[in-house]
Each structure stands twice: as structure tokens, then as C-alpha cells.
Amino acid sequence: MKRSMWIGLLVVSAILVSGCASADMRDANPPSTETEQPCSPDWSCSEWGQCTATLTGGMQVRTCSHANNCSTVTGKPSESQACEPPRTTIREPSELALQLSDLPEGYQVVERGERLKSDVSRSGLNWGWRKGYHAVFLKQDKDNTLMYTAIDQSNSIYPSENITAVVDNDDWIANMTNVTVEELSDPKIGDKSWAWRMRAKTQASYTVYRIDFVKYDYYSTFLMSGTTGVDHEHLKELARKVADRVV
């Protein structure tokens, strides 16, 4: 056999062997028919936190995470937002107490002074009570001391974030034994307000009116009681005077 023919046969054999090897490799590693599915994050977020005052207004934050462990932030909800921070009064409780000049002639001061922790309920202390003031005024008939009108005001400052818990508390009603308590229409004072009429079950002529209101972080309670001159409309006027001073 000629040398050139021998070389040609070797080349053809090599090509055939190479082709068979490639086919075997293709058979051993067939192409994948599956496509990778995209990871879809399942986002869940915590409740918005307290609104914190900033130089430009207020900001509150939350934390968002997803359960599928995807390495992506696509579609992630916002974790911060602008908000209106709660307002707080710049006045001291003593400045927001009734004064003799607020009352008609004939009233005198019976008691007036700073409230102490011992004057505050356990619930009030748990809600972060900070400070307060108390004042009592009395007007008596000169000819009959049994005819009188008393006005009592107590006020307090609480953390703004707890004021809702304070205003929603009506435990005091359950402690009013031998007294009928009836809620009156909203006097619409401050941010939120309530009014009640209380009468002793054994002495229907003895009436007490109560008005509570909240404005910012300030809480105030007004009582008017006595045997004469107990005027719910007058008590509302006094409460509004104080509410107007809360800035």
C-alpha cells in the first residue's frame, strides 16, 4: 500500500473515532429541559413604630422581610414614612389649672397644689404619669352654709404614646358605689372629651357633673358638685377656658 493511502486511512479512522466519542458524551450528558424558576419573595412587615420628631417633621419605621430567602429586594415595601409627630404642651400643669379669676365672684380657694405620685392611681403610674396639679374652689351661701357649690380640677401630663390608654380607662365608674352615673353628650373640648352626671342613690338632690378632656399629652378632669348652682353649662365653659391655654 502506498504511503499516501495509508496516511489517508489513518485520518479517516481518527475522524470516525472522534465522532463516536462525541456522540457517547452527548448521550451521557443530555441537555437539560428544565428552566430555573424565579424566586418570588413573600414580604411581610411589622407594625409602624412610634412617630419620632425630626428637624423636618416626623418619621416612623418598620421592618420588612420575606419567607422565601430570595437574594433580591425587588418589590420590598417601604420601611420608613413621614408622619405627624404627637404634639406636647409647653405649659406646666400649674399654668393649666383654674384660677379664681376664671370663676364668678364668691368662690374661694379650698385647696391648691402640685399632685404627687401618691395622688395617682396605679394605672396612671403604669402609663407613665409625669406631673400634675390639683385645685378645689368653694362658694357658700352666707346665710346658709349647707347651700354651696364646689369646683374641683385635677390635671396630668402623660407620655403622648400612652394618652390613648389613659382616655379609654373608665375603671373609676365601677368604683362609684351607691351612685348613678349617666354619660352626657360629648362637650367637644380639646382633642377628645366626655361628660357625665352623677347622683347619689340615697340623695337625689345632690348632683355632680364631671367633664374630662385630652389635648396633646395633657389630661384634665373637672367636677362640679353641691346643693345649689350646679351648672353643667358653666362647667363646660370653664373646661374650654383651660383647653384654650394648652399650647
BAFI-3210 file (N, C-alpha, C; in Angstrom, 3 decimals, decimal comma, padded with zeros to 6 digits):
// residues 247
n [1|2|3|4|5|6|7|8|9|10|11|12|13|14|15|16|17|18|19|20|21|22|23|24|25|26|27|28|29|30|31|32|33|34|35|36|37|38|39|40|41|42|43|44|45|46|47|48|49|50|51|52|53|54|55|56|57|58|59|60|61|62|63|64|65|66|67|68|69|70|71|72|73|74|75|76|77|78|79|80|81|82|83|84|85|86|87|88|89|90|91|92|93|94|95|96|97|98|99|100|101|102|103|104|105|106|107|108|109|110|111|112|113|114|115|116|117|118|119|120|121|122|123|124|125|126|127|128|129|130|131|132|133|134|135|136|137|138|139|140|141|142|143|144|145|146|147|148|149|150|151|152|153|154|155|156|157|158|159|160|161|162|163|164|165|166|167|168|169|170|171|172|173|174|175|176|177|178|179|180|181|182|183|184|185|186|187|188|189|190|191|192|193|194|195|196|197|198|199|200|201|202|203|204|205|206|207|208|209|210|211|212|213|214|215|216|217|218|219|220|221|222|223|224|225|226|227|228|229|230|231|232|233|234|235|236|237|238|239|240|241|242|243|244|245|246|247]
n.u [000,869|000,434|002,229|000,848|-001,805|-002,076|-001,745|-004,046|-006,036|-005,574|-006,291|-009,035|-009,947|-009,373|-011,110|-013,571|-013,470|-013,315|-015,792|-017,529|-016,861|-017,678|-020,409|-020,983|-020,491|-022,448|-024,676|-024,287|-024,537|-027,185|-028,923|-030,364|-033,808|-035,193|-036,111|-034,815|-036,736|-037,944|-037,231|-039,685|-040,186|-041,880|-043,183|-043,414|-044,381|-043,614|-045,597|-046,041|-043,700|-043,382|-044,082|-041,497|-040,163|-038,502|-036,093|-037,444|-040,064|-041,717|-040,940|-041,473|-040,714|-040,462|-039,956|-039,276|-039,452|-038,837|-040,176|-039,082|-036,370|-035,097|-032,557|-032,958|-034,272|-036,414|-039,565|-039,795|-041,515|-041,817|-039,800|-039,872|-041,565|-042,982|-044,529|-046,925|-045,725|-046,656|-048,076|-046,902|-047,649|-046,362|-046,808|-046,847|-048,457|-049,507|-049,957|-052,083|-054,197|-057,353|-058,073|-058,847|-059,716|-060,991|-063,434|-066,821|-067,708|-067,440|-066,414|-063,907|-060,529|-060,050|-058,275|-055,102|-052,478|-049,440|-049,696|-048,860|-047,072|-048,376|-050,947|-051,898|-053,408|-052,657|-052,786|-052,427|-049,763|-048,504|-048,920|-047,126|-047,324|-046,410|-046,446|-048,553|-051,425|-053,625|-056,723|-059,176|-062,244|-064,641|-067,974|-070,113|-073,362|-074,020|-075,910|-076,738|-074,918|-075,164|-075,894|-074,197|-071,602|-069,170|-066,094|-063,863|-060,704|-058,442|-055,351|-053,057|-049,921|-049,000|-047,008|-047,124|-047,584|-049,027|-051,401|-053,806|-054,490|-054,973|-057,214|-059,131|-059,736|-062,113|-062,369|-062,953|-065,679|-066,745|-066,000|-067,687|-069,779|-073,160|-073,963|-075,436|-074,382|-074,436|-073,815|-073,241|-073,819|-071,127|-068,968|-067,206|-064,478|-061,078|-058,894|-060,292|-063,173|-065,367|-068,435|-070,324|-073,153|-073,667|-075,439|-076,331|-077,713|-079,175|-079,722|-081,174|-081,179|-078,604|-076,181|-073,600|-071,501|-069,317|-066,504|-064,176|-061,228|-058,869|-055,910|-053,323|-050,691|-051,877|-054,111|-057,228|-059,506|-062,680|-064,851|-068,055|-069,987|-072,489|-075,137|-076,525|-076,672|-075,318|-074,112|-074,042|-073,485|-071,976|-069,745|-068,702|-067,896|-065,774|-063,998|-063,393|-062,032|-059,640|-058,711|-058,128|-055,791|-053,868|-051,057]
n.v [-001,191|002,131|004,866|007,362|006,618|005,121|007,027|008,548|006,719|006,554|009,137|009,233|007,228|008,362|010,535|009,221|007,852|010,020|011,214|009,239|009,246|011,817|011,518|009,615|011,128|013,061|011,453|010,626|013,004|014,427|017,345|019,707|019,950|021,492|024,710|027,297|028,379|031,650|033,333|034,197|036,624|036,593|039,056|040,381|042,678|044,446|046,209|049,769|051,828|054,055|057,495|059,632|062,754|064,906|067,152|068,048|067,342|064,478|060,971|057,525|054,069|050,647|047,071|044,955|041,736|038,638|035,336|033,450|033,439|034,753|036,215|039,046|042,379|043,191|044,623|045,132|046,410|049,819|050,840|053,038|056,100|059,368|061,180|062,644|063,974|063,417|066,101|068,045|069,724|072,930|074,097|074,263|072,092|073,623|076,062|075,443|075,175|075,938|079,333|081,744|084,008|082,973|082,230|083,004|085,711|085,194|082,687|080,789|079,728|076,421|074,299|073,892|072,861|071,038|067,841|064,623|061,469|059,724|060,564|059,554|056,998|053,441|052,528|054,923|055,529|053,360|054,007|055,970|058,448|061,824|064,466|066,755|068,779|070,164|071,596|073,092|074,742|076,725|077,831|079,343|079,847|082,771|082,982|080,431|077,811|075,258|075,405|075,247|075,362|073,432|073,307|071,276|070,561|068,419|067,801|066,321|065,304|063,091|060,587|061,027|058,769|057,123|058,279|057,516|055,124|056,126|057,803|056,000|054,604|053,648|052,795|054,086|054,449|051,980|051,959|053,670|053,508|053,213|055,296|056,771|056,780|058,553|058,941|061,910|063,999|064,518|067,064|068,255|069,268|070,174|067,603|065,277|064,413|063,908|063,622|063,432|062,812|062,520|061,069|060,689|057,715|057,691|060,290|062,200|064,886|065,749|066,513|065,760|066,936|065,872|066,460|065,376|065,938|065,637|066,977|067,008|065,896|066,262|065,837|066,387|066,680|067,762|068,616|069,456|070,075|069,947|071,558|073,544|075,676|074,003|073,680|072,442|073,600|075,816|074,527|073,377|075,703|076,537|074,387|074,671|077,097|076,366|074,453|076,071|077,223|075,333|074,833]
n.w [000,000|-000,797|000,666|000,903|000,742|003,049|005,048|004,600|005,306|008,068|008,915|008,308|010,021|012,493|012,485|012,475|014,952|016,731|016,238|017,194|019,893|020,656|020,258|022,191|024,524|024,321|024,657|027,278|028,742|028,425|027,145|029,463|030,093|031,872|033,208|035,251|037,979|038,775|041,891|044,153|046,388|049,508|051,043|054,322|056,860|059,887|062,386|062,063|063,735|066,588|065,991|065,469|066,296|063,992|062,419|060,232|060,528|061,114|061,586|061,030|061,421|060,202|059,990|057,273|055,874|054,014|053,366|051,649|051,300|049,166|047,181|046,740|046,516|045,221|044,880|047,567|050,369|051,566|054,319|055,900|056,678|056,346|059,013|061,279|064,102|067,550|069,378|072,118|075,150|076,093|078,415|082,005|084,415|086,541|085,317|083,795|085,401|086,922|087,829|090,368|089,089|086,893|087,750|088,831|091,080|094,604|095,000|096,723|097,402|098,309|098,297|096,781|094,727|093,840|092,319|093,582|093,320|095,016|094,803|092,504|090,529|090,359|087,745|086,337|087,014|085,812|083,174|082,791|084,122|084,591|085,798|087,659|088,699|091,186|092,151|094,236|094,615|096,409|096,905|099,126|100,528|102,280|104,264|104,690|105,215|104,308|101,766|098,937|096,374|094,788|093,010|091,394|090,112|088,480|086,948|084,546|083,077|080,555|078,809|075,296|073,698|075,336|075,928|074,787|076,077|078,607|078,273|077,502|079,728|082,075|084,644|086,994|087,127|087,857|090,471|091,727|094,107|095,229|093,667|090,850|087,567|084,617|081,211|079,402|076,467|074,120|075,033|073,304|073,598|073,476|072,166|072,566|074,445|077,308|079,197|082,218|084,373|087,791|090,447|093,819|095,073|097,379|097,861|095,916|095,287|095,354|093,135|090,809|088,317|085,759|083,718|081,383|079,506|076,790|075,468|073,265|075,139|077,514|080,217|081,731|084,452|085,481|088,106|089,276|092,020|094,653|096,557|095,407|092,510|090,708|087,689|084,576|082,058|082,748|083,781|081,449|080,106|081,756|081,415|078,713|078,744|079,980|078,127|075,952|076,745|076,453|074,792]
ca.u [000,000|001,267|002,310|-000,185|-003,091|-002,043|-001,984|-005,456|-006,857|-005,415|-007,060|-010,466|-010,196|-009,343|-012,344|-014,685|-013,345|-013,652|-017,241|-018,187|-016,629|-018,542|-021,791|-021,113|-020,540|-023,775|-025,636|-024,063|-024,932|-028,230|-029,235|-031,443|-035,050|-035,804|-035,677|-034,791|-037,877|-037,546|-037,586|-040,683|-040,180|-043,177|-042,844|-044,274|-043,816|-044,074|-046,399|-045,262|-043,269|-043,785|-043,686|-040,444|-039,969|-037,231|-035,972|-038,360|-041,417|-041,712|-040,596|-041,690|-040,078|-040,880|-039,035|-039,905|-038,641|-039,608|-040,033|-038,545|-034,906|-034,626|-031,479|-033,422|-035,095|-037,463|-040,908|-039,773|-042,274|-041,047|-039,599|-039,948|-042,518|-043,182|-045,718|-047,136|-045,384|-047,614|-047,732|-046,832|-047,838|-045,195|-047,271|-046,799|-049,799|-049,989|-050,432|-053,303|-055,186|-058,302|-057,699|-060,010|-060,182|-061,817|-064,710|-067,650|-067,436|-067,990|-065,632|-062,636|-059,668|-060,063|-057,030|-054,425|-051,080|-048,887|-050,067|-047,729|-047,316|-049,340|-052,286|-052,182|-053,751|-051,623|-052,842|-051,801|-048,312|-048,062|-048,975|-046,023|-047,684|-045,206|-046,673|-049,923|-051,810|-054,976|-057,285|-060,568|-062,838|-065,931|-068,830|-071,155|-074,371|-073,660|-076,949|-076,982|-073,692|-075,485|-076,092|-072,842|-071,165|-067,730|-065,485|-062,623|-059,989|-057,161|-054,775|-051,853|-049,178|-048,604|-046,343|-048,095|-047,915|-049,903|-052,585|-054,995|-054,835|-055,498|-058,551|-060,066|-059,937|-063,300|-062,449|-063,483|-067,137|-067,025|-065,736|-068,696|-070,835|-074,327|-074,054|-075,869|-073,539|-075,013|-072,959|-073,882|-073,292|-069,743|-068,861|-066,332|-063,419|-059,759|-058,828|-061,326|-063,770|-066,503|-069,167|-071,225|-073,892|-073,690|-076,377|-076,350|-078,966|-079,902|-079,953|-081,312|-080,973|-077,171|-075,751|-072,212|-071,178|-067,887|-066,034|-062,768|-060,779|-057,458|-055,356|-051,917|-050,322|-052,473|-055,398|-057,800|-060,821|-063,395|-066,035|-068,855|-070,926|-073,059|-076,584|-077,129|-075,812|-074,531|-074,476|-073,213|-073,045|-070,899|-068,559|-068,143|-067,196|-064,510|-063,112|-062,932|-061,030|-058,372|-058,279|-057,571|-054,454|-052,944|-050,313]
ca.v [000,000|003,324|005,641|008,411|005,982|004,740|008,248|008,920|005,832|006,952|010,380|008,887|006,484|009,309|011,329|008,359|007,621|011,283|011,391|008,311|009,700|012,975|011,042|008,989|012,180|013,688|010,524|010,581|014,295|015,024|018,730|019,857|020,545|022,297|026,111|027,739|029,214|032,851|033,337|035,238|036,910|036,774|040,104|040,684|043,827|044,705|047,419|051,012|052,229|055,372|058,645|060,370|064,096|065,213|068,570|068,383|066,858|063,241|059,772|056,251|052,983|049,273|046,088|044,062|040,576|037,674|033,967|032,539|033,550|035,201|037,209|040,196|043,348|043,599|044,668|045,287|047,578|050,865|050,622|054,320|057,032|060,607|061,153|063,842|063,590|063,899|067,385|068,089|071,085|073,589|074,692|073,470|071,821|074,738|077,114|074,951|074,991|077,043|080,418|082,452|084,971|082,249|081,897|084,126|086,196|084,400|081,459|080,887|078,560|075,463|073,540|074,089|072,458|070,033|066,448|063,740|060,092|059,095|061,010|058,981|055,585|052,520|052,534|056,162|055,393|052,402|054,687|056,930|059,762|062,642|065,522|067,235|069,855|069,971|072,809|072,993|076,045|076,568|079,001|079,050|080,857|083,434|082,776|079,007|077,146|073,988|075,687|075,505|074,778|073,150|073,002|070,523|070,241|067,708|067,627|065,492|065,159|061,707|060,412|061,107|057,453|056,408|059,066|056,772|054,196|056,910|058,316|054,885|053,959|054,085|052,000|054,886|054,292|050,760|052,223|054,603|052,744|053,997|056,478|056,520|057,518|058,597|059,694|063,001|064,189|064,966|068,535|068,679|070,103|069,605|066,565|064,294|064,788|063,138|064,294|062,551|063,324|061,528|061,377|059,713|056,969|057,978|061,739|062,568|066,323|066,024|066,232|066,024|066,875|065,626|066,610|065,031|066,168|065,431|067,779|066,629|064,964|066,836|065,239|067,162|066,289|068,832|068,203|070,485|069,398|070,790|071,550|074,617|076,273|073,001|074,068|071,716|074,525|076,622|073,676|073,275|076,956|076,511|073,409|075,250|078,113|075,687|073,831|077,115|077,569|074,231|075,076]
ca.w [000,000|-000,887|001,927|000,935|001,017|004,473|005,850|004,449|006,130|009,473|009,146|008,312|011,258|013,614|012,434|012,885|016,402|017,391|016,147|018,109|021,272|020,891|020,394|023,502|025,546|024,259|025,254|028,727|029,314|027,581|027,512|030,439|029,556|032,925|033,324|036,653|038,319|039,514|043,314|044,437|047,825|050,162|052,005|055,463|057,573|061,243|062,523|062,082|065,064|067,084|065,178|066,163|065,753|063,329|062,093|059,133|060,788|061,885|060,831|061,701|060,675|060,425|059,421|056,292|055,500|053,237|053,862|050,642|051,255|047,858|047,259|045,969|047,236|044,289|045,449|049,019|050,823|052,233|055,747|056,605|056,097|057,089|059,867|062,090|065,479|068,547|069,985|073,577|075,642|076,675|079,668|083,224|084,935|087,373|084,415|083,170|086,460|087,076|088,717|090,916|088,087|085,924|088,384|089,262|092,438|095,692|095,192|097,424|097,240|099,411|098,206|095,501|094,827|092,945|092,552|093,836|092,870|095,917|094,410|091,183|090,562|089,889|086,279|085,879|087,136|084,789|081,880|082,706|084,652|084,780|086,777|087,613|089,612|091,714|092,748|094,682|094,922|097,079|097,053|100,101|100,820|103,539|105,268|104,879|104,774|103,678|100,347|098,436|095,095|094,790|091,719|091,620|088,874|088,551|085,611|084,491|081,829|080,295|077,510|074,204|073,167|076,270|076,249|074,369|077,153|079,723|077,990|077,343|081,019|082,812|085,864|088,097|087,186|088,618|091,888|092,243|094,771|095,663|092,803|089,477|086,616|083,272|080,286|078,672|075,115|074,029|075,086|072,202|074,164|073,231|071,134|072,872|075,727|077,807|080,272|082,959|085,529|088,872|091,525|094,908|095,072|098,615|097,950|094,509|095,086|095,312|091,767|090,445|086,883|085,504|082,337|081,129|078,130|076,461|074,380|073,164|076,205|078,725|080,605|082,822|084,963|086,177|088,848|089,930|092,907|095,679|096,797|094,645|091,493|089,968|086,321|083,601|081,016|083,320|083,875|080,098|079,813|082,477|080,779|077,450|079,070|080,222|076,872|075,088|077,224|076,166|073,545]
c.u [000,891|001,168|001,208|-001,542|-003,177|-002,315|-003,438|-006,357|-006,751|-006,249|-008,536|-010,817|-010,263|-010,619|-013,519|-014,666|-013,749|-015,145|-017,982|-018,037|-017,530|-019,973|-022,006|-021,240|-021,892|-024,821|-025,512|-024,532|-025,983|-028,542|-030,428|-032,644|-035,742|-035,244|-035,781|-035,942|-037,401|-038,018|-038,539|-040,717|-041,595|-042,973|-043,888|-043,584|-044,399|-044,964|-045,480|-044,934|-043,775|-043,271|-042,711|-040,228|-038,578|-037,199|-036,973|-039,795|-041,395|-041,400|-040,916|-041,179|-040,711|-039,841|-039,800|-038,942|-039,502|-039,248|-039,324|-037,030|-034,382|-033,541|-031,843|-034,224|-036,219|-038,821|-040,941|-040,558|-041,373|-040,968|-039,568|-040,965|-042,612|-044,472|-045,804|-046,831|-046,404|-047,142|-047,721|-046,971|-046,551|-045,546|-047,113|-048,233|-050,361|-050,517|-051,759|-054,359|-056,126|-057,768|-058,979|-060,590|-061,039|-063,242|-065,515|-067,286|-068,081|-067,239|-064,360|-061,842|-059,754|-058,748|-056,413|-052,970|-050,711|-049,389|-048,790|-048,076|-048,358|-050,775|-052,773|-052,467|-052,598|-051,589|-052,165|-050,289|-047,763|-048,052|-047,945|-046,371|-046,433|-045,370|-048,109|-050,176|-053,266|-055,452|-058,755|-061,044|-064,232|-066,655|-069,979|-072,125|-074,065|-074,661|-077,211|-075,789|-073,952|-075,757|-074,739|-072,661|-069,653|-067,281|-064,104|-061,992|-058,687|-056,629|-053,464|-051,219|-048,724|-047,762|-047,395|-048,524|-048,861|-051,217|-053,857|-055,443|-055,462|-056,944|-059,578|-060,371|-061,179|-063,490|-063,079|-064,993|-067,501|-066,823|-066,746|-069,858|-071,931|-074,491|-074,509|-075,055|-074,169|-074,141|-073,788|-073,274|-071,883|-069,687|-067,919|-065,298|-062,082|-059,771|-059,911|-061,879|-064,982|-067,183|-070,132|-072,010|-073,980|-074,634|-076,348|-077,716|-079,814|-080,227|-080,001|-081,051|-079,496|-076,633|-074,290|-072,102|-069,673|-067,613|-064,557|-062,427|-059,279|-057,077|-053,843|-051,596|-050,909|-053,853|-055,942|-059,199|-061,409|-064,632|-066,736|-069,929|-071,510|-074,561|-077,296|-076,139|-074,945|-074,961|-073,523|-072,679|-071,902|-069,613|-067,908|-067,376|-065,834|-063,508|-062,561|-061,888|-059,649|-057,835|-057,632|-056,157|-053,413|-052,306|-048,966]
c.v [001,220|004,124|006,674|007,824|005,602|005,924|008,656|008,049|006,173|008,194|010,071|008,156|007,407|010,130|010,509|008,111|008,850|011,515|010,483|008,747|010,877|012,553|010,401|010,024|012,879|012,790|010,490|011,856|014,959|016,438|018,791|020,530|021,422|023,715|026,531|028,699|030,446|032,777|034,494|035,497|037,154|037,756|040,191|041,754|043,923|045,943|048,646|051,376|053,616|056,473|059,507|061,721|064,233|066,704|068,995|067,906|065,638|062,056|058,547|055,131|051,644|048,358|045,155|042,933|039,619|036,253|033,039|032,623|033,914|036,257|038,409|041,112|043,862|043,541|044,851|046,528|048,579|050,580|051,930|055,205|058,272|060,505|062,465|063,489|064,140|065,204|067,266|069,532|071,637|074,223|073,715|073,221|072,958|075,891|076,741|074,607|076,190|078,057|081,069|083,427|084,309|082,063|083,147|084,551|085,270|083,109|081,772|079,605|077,697|074,695|073,788|073,680|071,359|068,642|065,620|062,324|059,393|059,508|060,320|057,489|054,729|052,498|053,767|056,102|054,440|053,041|055,807|058,324|060,556|063,706|066,009|068,307|069,639|071,265|072,587|074,384|075,826|077,908|078,614|080,208|081,460|083,151|081,304|078,241|075,776|074,152|076,093|074,883|074,606|072,817|072,416|070,234|069,521|067,564|066,867|065,573|063,704|061,668|060,365|059,729|056,673|057,124|058,340|055,810|054,932|057,311|057,205|054,184|054,520|053,260|052,769|054,717|053,071|050,969|053,179|053,799|053,695|055,290|056,038|057,406|057,416|059,465|060,716|063,109|064,766|066,497|069,118|069,702|069,418|068,609|065,514|064,608|063,921|063,956|063,298|063,361|062,197|062,000|060,272|059,039|057,280|059,458|062,319|064,047|066,691|065,564|066,592|065,922|066,691|065,777|066,252|065,425|065,931|066,381|067,564|065,571|065,379|066,237|066,018|066,671|067,440|068,247|069,433|069,773|070,393|070,659|072,664|075,112|075,288|073,079|073,394|072,646|075,401|075,804|073,505|074,541|076,988|075,557|073,968|076,328|077,472|075,074|074,853|077,510|076,497|074,458|074,370]
c.w [000,000|000,401|002,013|001,254|002,488|005,381|005,772|005,279|007,616|009,819|009,230|009,582|012,467|013,669|012,920|014,385|017,176|017,380|017,079|019,555|021,613|021,079|021,744|024,604|025,545|024,887|026,774|029,411|028,439|028,034|028,454|029,784|030,593|032,901|034,777|036,930|039,092|040,965|043,581|045,943|048,349|051,310|053,112|056,299|058,980|061,246|062,505|063,521|065,426|066,171|065,982|065,493|065,151|063,027|061,022|059,364|061,676|060,986|061,680|060,807|061,041|059,783|058,493|055,932|054,676|053,643|052,888|050,478|049,869|048,040|046,390|046,874|046,339|044,967|046,950|049,433|051,539|053,739|056,531|055,907|056,979|057,890|060,639|063,541|066,466|069,175|071,497|074,027|076,246|078,022|080,835|083,716|085,786|086,516|083,760|084,216|086,483|088,082|089,259|089,900|087,012|086,435|088,718|090,687|093,461|095,947|095,967|097,229|098,495|099,450|096,837|095,651|093,836|093,308|092,707|093,368|093,729|095,598|093,141|091,319|090,048|088,354|085,716|085,942|086,086|083,401|081,774|083,178|084,998|085,869|086,646|088,672|090,005|092,367|093,077|095,089|095,494|097,146|097,976|100,232|102,195|104,641|105,567|104,328|104,154|102,191|099,771|097,051|095,166|093,376|091,980|090,263|089,190|087,133|085,689|083,114|081,728|079,020|076,401|073,716|074,076|076,518|075,844|075,456|078,324|079,460|077,849|078,668|081,718|084,079|087,015|088,244|088,024|090,113|092,509|092,829|095,255|094,884|091,413|088,542|085,233|082,381|079,519|077,274|075,170|074,060|074,029|072,673|073,925|072,082|071,321|074,252|076,040|078,901|080,913|084,004|086,548|089,965|092,569|094,949|096,294|098,784|096,547|094,257|094,980|093,960|091,577|088,929|086,742|084,014|082,305|079,698|078,015|075,345|074,384|074,230|077,553|078,971|081,799|083,167|085,763|086,850|089,396|090,746|093,905|095,793|096,048|093,588|090,720|088,507|085,320|082,517|081,511|083,409|082,502|079,728|080,499|081,826|079,465|077,681|079,246|078,929|075,949|075,504|076,888|074,801|073,619]
res [m|k|r|s|m|w|i|g|l|l|v|v|s|a|i|l|v|s|g|c|a|s|a|d|m|r|d|a|n|p|p|s|t|e|t|e|q|p|c|s|p|d|w|s|c|s|e|w|g|q|c|t|a|t|l|t|g|g|m|q|v|r|t|c|s|h|a|n|n|c|s|t|v|t|g|k|p|s|e|s|q|a|c|e|p|p|r|t|t|i|r|e|p|s|e|l|a|l|q|l|s|d|l|p|e|g|y|q|v|v|e|r|g|e|r|l|k|s|d|v|s|r|s|g|l|n|w|g|w|r|k|g|y|h|a|v|f|l|k|q|d|k|d|n|t|l|m|y|t|a|i|d|q|s|n|s|i|y|p|s|e|n|i|t|a|v|v|d|n|d|d|w|i|a|n|m|t|n|v|t|v|e|e|l|s|d|p|k|i|g|d|k|s|w|a|w|r|m|r|a|k|t|q|a|s|y|t|v|y|r|i|d|f|v|k|y|d|y|y|s|t|f|l|m|s|g|t|t|g|v|d|h|e|h|l|k|e|l|a|r|k|v|a|d|r|v|v]
***
